[in-house]
Amino acid sequence: MRMPREALSETRGAQKLSSAKSRLRAFMELFGHSDNVLVLLYPDPDSMASALAVKRLLWKHVQRVVIAYIGEIQRLENQAMMELLHIPMVKVSQVDIDYFHRKVLVDSQPNHYEAFSRISYDAIIDHHPLGGELKAPFVDIRPEYGATATILIEYLRAAGIKPSANLATALLYAIKTDTANFERDATEQDVKEFRYVFQFANMNILRKIELSELRLGDLRYFRLALERMVVTKKGLFAHLGEVDSPDICVQIADFFMRVHGMKWTFVSGVYRGKLIVIMRNDGYRKDAGGLAKRAFALYGSAGGHKGAARAEIPLEALREMGVELSERSIQNFVRSRLDL
């Protein structure tokens, strides 16, 4: 007998709830009341919100939770998010990693950054495609999800925890940014959990964060990108040369995707001895992460989702290949690898 659609929907909902509870139970079993826990991340809205959710889950279950980040918090919206939502974070260089009994990695995987690969984790929670074998007692990787925050909201709901206004706002903003307002790599579950935290979020603070995107000095890179942009058979490309932050490449790649009819955008730049390549597409039968790996994985780190991807290649690797480290040569290398 065929099950009615309403009953089928309820069954799937029950299975999802059961799955979330079992995952939450397995995660919480890792920790004891005397544990000091370190939550590690590379700072962006999704990782920061996810780390804050982990801290809330472990409240009163462990001795102490510290959130530590690698890299720099350079983007204005990330700085505003941390300050306005009171997200307590410190640089990983300021903590003694051996002091912590348990370590949790959110919104990333050990192979994404060298600094992460040197640490042994008890739990890894992420939504990026699996980048290799993960050795941790607890692993929850869901690349079909648009944001790691969606996974953590499931955990909070399974635990019966109502998020505070600050936590809800952080989680809401995380899903908005990582799905590009549901235009990229979003699922029904992302929408469902977004709707759930929406009722608790502070929209005034959210707006303040969203309006903190650009410094006056960043505008020069937009002018440079417009001057250097090349429309190729595949999409729009611009090489910016030396940049103050790799995030400006992300912002310009997203900006270029607003051009009518543009199916792909590629923006590259050089930051602290590395070539940064950002890829975006309209998500229709395309795979930016796959393209990034095919084009650049032999030379550095590369990967991402179907609609958004990134590659980071040490300039030393290019030098060893015989690539001259002039702007024109680097630009030609990127174009040749991407077949632009």
Secondary structure, 3 states (H helix, E strand, C coil): CCCCHHHHHHHHHHHHHHHHHHHHHHHHCCCCCCCEEEEEECCCHHHHHHHHHHHHHHCCCCCEEEEEECCCCCCHHHHHHHHHCCCCEEEHHHCCHHHCCEEEEECCCHHHCHHHHCCCCCEEEECCCCCCCCCCCEEEECCCCCCHHHHHHHHHHHCCCCCCHHHHHHHHHHHHHHCCCCCCCCCHHHHHHHHHHHCCCCHHHHHHHHCCCCCHHHHHHHHHHHHHCEECCCCEEEEEEECCCCHHHHHHHHHHCCCCCCCEEEEEEEECCEEEEEEEECCCCCCHHHHHHHHHCCCCEEEECCCEEEEEEEHHHHHHCCCCCCHHHHHHHHHHHHCC
